[in-house]
């Protein structure tokens, strides 16, 4: 959880586009960033995949007024509302975007690669992200908290993650973990734009805090694998860390979804 989910970028900057706060070119630039090119496949009225700018325009023409995020994992269908085939795709990707206000549609990303393969030929590999568009139920999303609830939960989760990190002495358990901890501290001190225009300040605050908690979780779990912790930490100990951090990770994911969905929640309230 050290990087933004694709669904978060698409929802945030797509919402800014739908609100007329940024141009289509700006929206595409912000969504894609340093990622592979994005296309949308399966849109009603389109015969095949279309570019992101055209796809977002098509969603607006279909009556879409907002985009929500879902970040489900096994046993926790966070942000989903069905049907089962869409939920299964979203669960496999561990993320999805739900279009609201018009045709009930969901978008699930999949990364495709084509090329000769092998490390030497990596530069020749073509990559693209295809968002598969499927029908979804027009129903409340599962287990998404309010911003206020998410903020309260995160304050406690950040304390828990920090205490566990200190107790496990993660910073001293290996050079990779120590470098990751230093990078996290540098990021937390550097101002950055985490949400698009149109979002309430509280959503920005909640997302920043959720990302900090997520960064600490990734460091404590060993984002690069068992070797990150050094030879003194066994696979069973790493598994125990993951189990201890699971409630904190769940809280951080719920807060991320609440923050990304705040634009739609505000619009529906007003």
Secondary structure, DSSP 8 states (H G I E B T S, - for coil): --S--HHHHHHHHHHHHHTTSS-HHHHHHHHHTTS-EEEEE--TT-SS-EEHHHHHHHHHHTT--EEEEE--BTTB-TT----HHHHHHHHHHT-EEEEESSS-EEEEEEEEEESS-SGGGGGG-EEEEEEEEEE---S--TT---HHHHHHHHHHHHHHHHHHHHHHTGGGS-HHHHHHHHHHHHHHHS----S-TTS-HHHHHHHHHHHHHHHHHHHHHTTT-GGGG-TTS-HHHHHHHHHHHHHHHHHHHHHHHHHHTHHHHHHHH-
